[in-house]
Amino acid sequence: MPELTVLPLEWRAKPWALPKSLRQRFGFQPGEHYPLPNDFECEARHWKKMLYELRRTPDAREASQAIVDKLASQRRPPARRAKKAKPANR
């Protein structure tokens, strides 16, 4: 990658972790000259928190209860036994 050629070899694998003193020395700014990595754990925590908050709203609780009332209270009909086939008379 041409934008990483100004960096020493040991920093080319993780250019976003370059110390501030070396960033100034080489004129390299992560996020400007090279994209920052995605922090997937942080994103997952954020969206889990948002989903949890959404589930706690009164509308979500009412919708959840309506589903339980509709589906959980139904009784299943008794299972029917399959009839045995009669042997043919020969």
Buried (B, 14 or more C-beta within 10 A) or exposed (E): EEEBEBBEEEBBEEBEEBEEEEBEEBEBEBEEBBEEEEEEEEEEEEEEEEEEEEEEEEEEEEEEEEEEEEEEEEEEEEEEEEEEEEEEEE
